């Protein structure tokens, strides 16, 4: 009994079988098959609605173009619930720029920032250092559309709106920026901000001095901090006098 007979008896054979010689394929067919395999597959782009980013075009816009772009903006979900976008208001050659958080209900109705109770307090704060709305003063917000229920803007909402604010500042070229409240300060400085630690000193926004103070709406709820806000106003006035060489 040979080896193959023994393997068959054990149920293990035959183990190896010689394969038949494959038929010869014509050279033309081989070349055609290789060409098909070598050709890269075609990838189909997903059907996504185009969304324009303001980052590039905003840098070249004039005031009218900027206002139109903000009015049509749908880069974040706030555009779905607003009544109208609120670009800003005031002297477009102002030395002073005040930046708040976002429009409230009245601002959303009227299309102008700081027109409610917080706006009245802001006007009083301006008057305390010899300023008036619209005279050497421009007022804007970090986001241009009202967050529902006047909540704090989400980081992605502030990020979507930031190019509009950046372009406003480029067009204005103010001598001094005042950030009213934490959300505005964080948007402008691109850093975590605590008002208590940030106020009372100069910060820098792309070479422009920036001062951080309380938002007027906060002061309406927290009366004891009005004394600190007065200190900030005096600091703003001194800083502007120094910037103007007075």
Buried (B, 14 or more C-beta within 10 A) or exposed (E): EEEEEEEEEEEEEEEEEEEEEEEEEEEEEEEEEEEEEEEEEEEEEEEEEEEEEBEEBBEEBEBEEBBEBBBEBEBBBBBEEBBBBBBBBBBEEBBBBBBBBBBBEBBBBBBBBBBBEBBEBBBEBBEEBEBEBEEBBBBBBBBBBBBEEBEBBBEEBBBBBBBBBBBBBBBBEBBBBBBBBBBBBBBBBEEEBEBEEBBEEEBEBEEBBBBBBBBBBBBBEEEEBBEBBBEBBEBBBEBBEEBEEE
